[in-house]
Amino acid sequence: MEDAMTHLEIDPKLCGTPFQISEGKASVRMTTTDVMKADARGLTHGGFYFGMADYAAMLAVNDPNVVLGAADIKFLKPVVTGNELLAVAEVVEVDGKKRIVNVKIKRAGYDVFNGTFTCFVLPHHVLDC
């Protein structure tokens, strides 16, 4: 597995743990927890696994200056606390500084989320641009 070169301060309890990083690909694992639940039945707020997908996309690009520009996403099935998720990201297009990354999140073999993330590799950290 390659080393992560971006988003080094991410809290794995909130966005998952890198499982695989290679050229143009990454996967992240996460188990949803009670802190992520939106209601008494344990429905997990989608923002947490959107964050997981975003993190996987950033790791697939794996540049210290990568940022998210846009996302076209679909939540396909509900996620509840205690679910084990796997996000798989792959860079499918490179055009200058722009990277298009497809991400799928699976739970027990079923797709629960998919999206296309438009990322940009900047010449400097976004806060320095």
C-alpha positions as CSV (number, residue, x, y, z in Angstrom):
1,M,0.0,0.0,0.0
2,E,1.3,3.5,-0.9
3,D,1.5,6.1,1.9
4,A,-1.2,8.7,2.1
5,M,0.1,12.1,1.0
6,T,-3.1,14.1,1.6
7,H,-5.6,14.7,4.4
8,L,-3.2,13.4,7.0
9,E,-5.1,14.9,9.9
10,I,-8.5,13.1,9.1
11,D,-10.1,11.5,12.2
12,P,-10.6,7.8,11.2
13,K,-13.6,7.6,13.6
14,L,-15.5,10.1,11.4
15,C,-14.2,9.4,7.9
16,G,-12.8,5.9,8.0
17,T,-9.4,4.2,7.8
18,P,-7.4,3.8,4.5
19,F,-7.4,0.1,3.5
20,Q,-5.7,0.4,0.2
21,I,-3.9,3.2,-1.7
22,S,-2.3,2.7,-5.1
23,E,-1.9,4.8,-8.3
24,G,-5.3,6.3,-9.0
25,K,-7.2,4.0,-6.6
26,A,-8.0,3.9,-2.9
27,S,-10.3,2.2,-0.5
28,V,-11.4,3.2,3.0
29,R,-13.2,1.2,5.7
30,M,-15.5,2.5,8.4
31,T,-17.9,1.1,10.9
32,T,-20.7,3.5,11.7
33,T,-21.1,4.5,15.4
34,D,-23.8,6.0,17.7
35,V,-22.3,9.4,17.3
36,M,-23.4,9.3,13.6
37,K,-27.0,8.4,14.2
38,A,-29.8,10.7,13.2
39,D,-32.7,9.1,15.1
40,A,-33.6,6.6,17.8
41,R,-33.7,3.7,15.3
42,G,-30.0,4.2,14.4
43,L,-30.3,5.7,11.0
44,T,-26.9,7.1,10.2
45,H,-26.7,10.7,8.8
46,G,-25.5,10.6,5.2
47,G,-23.0,13.3,5.7
48,F,-20.7,10.9,7.5
49,Y,-20.5,8.4,4.7
50,F,-20.3,11.3,2.2
51,G,-17.2,12.4,4.1
52,M,-15.9,8.8,3.8
53,A,-16.5,8.9,0.0
54,D,-14.8,12.3,-0.2
55,Y,-11.8,11.0,1.8
56,A,-11.5,7.9,-0.5
57,A,-11.6,10.2,-3.6
58,M,-8.8,12.4,-2.1
59,L,-6.7,9.4,-1.4
60,A,-7.2,8.1,-5.0
61,V,-5.7,11.3,-6.3
62,N,-3.2,11.3,-3.3
63,D,-1.7,14.8,-3.9
64,P,-1.1,17.1,-0.9
65,N,-2.9,19.9,-2.6
66,V,-6.0,18.1,-3.9
67,V,-9.4,19.7,-3.1
68,L,-13.0,18.8,-3.9
69,G,-14.7,21.0,-6.5
70,A,-18.0,19.2,-7.0
71,A,-19.8,16.0,-6.3
72,D,-22.7,14.3,-8.1
73,I,-23.9,11.6,-5.6
74,K,-26.7,9.2,-4.9
75,F,-27.7,7.6,-1.6
76,L,-29.0,4.2,-2.6
77,K,-29.8,2.4,0.7
78,P,-30.0,3.4,4.3
79,V,-27.1,2.9,6.7
80,V,-27.5,2.3,10.4
81,T,-25.2,2.3,13.4
82,G,-22.9,-0.7,13.5
83,N,-22.8,-1.1,9.7
84,E,-19.3,-1.9,8.2
85,L,-18.7,0.1,5.1
86,L,-16.1,0.0,2.3
87,A,-15.6,2.9,0.0
88,V,-13.8,2.2,-3.3
89,A,-12.5,5.2,-5.3
90,E,-10.9,5.3,-8.8
91,V,-9.6,8.2,-10.8
92,V,-11.3,7.8,-14.2
93,E,-10.2,11.0,-16.0
94,V,-7.3,13.4,-15.8
95,D,-7.5,16.7,-17.5
96,G,-4.7,19.2,-16.4
97,K,-5.4,19.9,-12.8
98,K,-8.8,18.3,-12.8
99,R,-9.4,14.7,-11.7
100,I,-12.7,12.9,-12.0
101,V,-13.1,10.2,-9.4
102,N,-15.8,7.5,-9.2
103,V,-16.6,6.3,-5.7
104,K,-18.9,3.5,-4.5
105,I,-19.6,2.6,-0.9
106,K,-20.8,-1.0,-0.1
107,R,-22.3,-2.6,2.9
108,A,-22.4,-6.4,3.0
109,G,-21.8,-6.5,-0.7
110,Y,-24.6,-4.0,-1.6
111,D,-24.1,-0.5,-3.0
112,V,-25.4,2.1,-0.5
113,F,-23.8,5.1,-2.2
114,N,-22.2,6.1,-5.4
115,G,-20.9,9.3,-6.8
116,T,-18.6,11.2,-9.2
117,F,-16.3,13.6,-7.5
118,T,-14.6,16.4,-9.4
119,C,-11.3,17.2,-7.7
120,F,-8.6,19.7,-8.5
121,V,-4.8,19.5,-7.8
122,L,-3.7,23.0,-7.0
123,P,-0.2,24.4,-7.2
124,H,-0.3,25.3,-3.5
125,H,-2.4,24.5,-0.4
126,V,-5.9,25.9,-1.0
127,L,-5.5,28.3,2.0
128,D,-2.4,29.8,0.2
129,C,-4.0,30.3,-3.2
